[in-house]
């Protein structure tokens, strides 16, 4: 067997990272969209009640809620990953 160069190892590791990022990215995009909706909801509620807003706290709460909702923490429902083709995944 031919000896692998350091470049071969780095190329393989980079391909590994990119494939994992593509797979996980589908779910991250979905949770980000959910989180943005939760942020908008929180900001509208604060504005309606004339409350001060802590953006970091709102963002953290949105992230926690989106993650929990996406993985079925509240309603037990899970959503399909976003597919690049624009078709709904099963």
FENGIHU-V676625 format. One record per run of one state. SS is the DSSP state (H for helix, E for strand, L for the rest). FROM is the first residue (numbers start at 1). TO is the last residue. If there is no record, write none. Layout:
BEGIN
SS;FROM;TO
SS;FROM;TO
END
This chain:
BEGIN
L;1;5
H;6;48
L;49;54
H;55;70
E;71;71
L;72;77
E;78;78
L;79;90
END
